[in-house]
């Protein structure tokens, strides 16, 4: 009698606070294997606090021995996100495992060298066949912030795999080069980038919540140079900023003093601009003599911008609205999720624990969720991939539409 092959996607998550790495690794691997049911895991993600950094090899070996995933990906984080919890400031490790029947998984460990003449990055050890299929892959990327030029990596990816989506985060917990840990299969690294390209019969949707709300009016940049905006709509940029600031209430002004940003429209072809259409960047300075403002990115004349503020209320509202909008567009239920949340969020921003993971669960359901608090978050805005800050980048896994 033939047994019908199970082609359903399955996900599981487990967490341990055991300070002994090998014991913690075995415990979460056994729990994840039980949650998945019979059969091997295809993809496993292992996120752990810096308490385990020196024992990362033991963690990895225990997980691989018990669970035997096709691809194991992981890194240190400022804290970990596991199931219903966000665990900050204490030792914890979480394992998220997925069975993805028929999916193509290509591990990535590129190396980068500087080409002196062209002053550009050259990439080596990049699989030539990645991106060669009928549909662009989704890249899950984890990178060390001290040794990886992430913006250049994303630019190279856009050139080699047009239309591909990147989602992930920068490892946390370490404070200098060599203190973070990156995992890929049976190797542990102290820097660089690790990842996996996922394609085939699995759908990975992304939600990137930059946690801001717009203030004032939108303006077209009429004079700019590199990251300095001199004029907005023919008026000094600082005057436009002052007008936006004066339109706020007294309480909002106090918030704006601490967390004022600029949102740059990525796709100018839209008839109107809504949440998710702006790439939010820090406002890093102003010059009264020239009436200019400087932001944390390059800006071009002709782009549309709007000032933004970030606070706990805005961040919560933005994440919930974006998740709700994404879910309303989907015919298939979410079966699992990965969350890469900025270390500037969590209890420090919201004043209570478990905010982001709770929001995801309330919007997508009681599904296996894992992730970590990152030093930077990777995700798409306006069809292009960027490195963000103060963001929650979410990957939602579901069956393909057809």
C-alpha positions, 0 to 999 in steps of 0.5 A: 500500500502506497503512503501519500507523501505529505506536501504540506508546509510545517513549522515549529519553534522552541526556546531554552534558557539553559545556560549550558549550550549543549543541553539547550541545543538538544532540548530545543532540537528535540522540541522542534522535531516533535513539533514538526512531526515525522520527517527531516527539517529543511530549514532551521534558524537558531537565534541566541543571546551573547551569553552563548557566543563562546559556545556557539559550536556546541549549540550548532552541533547539538541542533544538527545532531538531533534535528539534522536540517538541510540548512541551518542558519543563525546568529547572536542577538541583543535578545531573542523572540520565541513563540509568545515571548521577547526575551531581553537581557538574559540568556536564551536561545530559540530554534525555528524549524520548517519543513518546506517540501519541494523548496529550493534552498541555497546556502550563502556565504559570500566574500567581498573584496574591494576593487581599488581601481573602481572602488567597488565591491567584488563578490566571490563564492556567490552561487551562479544558479541563484536567481536563474529560475522563473521566479526570483528567490527570497533571501534570508540574510544575517550579517555582522554589523562590524564587518559587512557593507550591507548597503553594497551587498544589497546593491550587488544582489539587486544587480545579480537577482533583479526582483528578489526580496531580502529580509533579515537582520544584523547580529547583535550582542557584540560590541566590537569586531569578532564578538558576534557569531554567525552560523551556517550549517556546520560552520561558525563565523565571527563576521561577514554574512550568511544567508539562504536563498529560498524558492519553489512552492513556498510563499514568503511575504514581508512586512517592514514597519519603520514605526513612524508617522508623517507630519506636515506636508509632502514636498518635492526636493528642489535643491539637494547635494548628496545627503543635504537638502537645501530646498523643498518646493523652492523654500529652504528646507529648514523653514519647511521643517519649522512649519511642520514642527509648529503644526504639532501639539506641545506633547508631539513637539517633545517627541519630535525633539527626540525622534525626528526623521525624513521619509523619502518616497521610493516609487514616485509613480503612485497616485498617492503615498501611504504607509510603506511608500516612504523610506524613513531615514534619520534627520542628522543635522541642520544649518541655519546659515544655508537653511539646509537639513542633512539626512542619513542617506543620499537624496536627489532633486525631484524626490518627494519627502515628508517629515516623520516622527517616531514614538511608541504609539506610532510604532505600534500603530504602524506595525498593526496596520501594516500586518492587517493590510498584508493579511487582508490581501492574502487568500492563504493563512500564515503558517509561520513567521520570522521577526527581526526587531530593532534593539531600540524597540522592545521594552525600552520603547513600548514600556512593556514586554513582548510587543512586536511578537504579540502584534504579529500573533494577533494579526496572523494567528497562533503560529510558530514565530521566532527571531531576534533583536537586531542592530539593523534590519533588512527588508524591502520598501517600494520594491527595493531592499534596504537596511533600516533602523528602529524597524520590525522586519517580518517574514510571513510563510504560507502555502503558494497561491497555486 
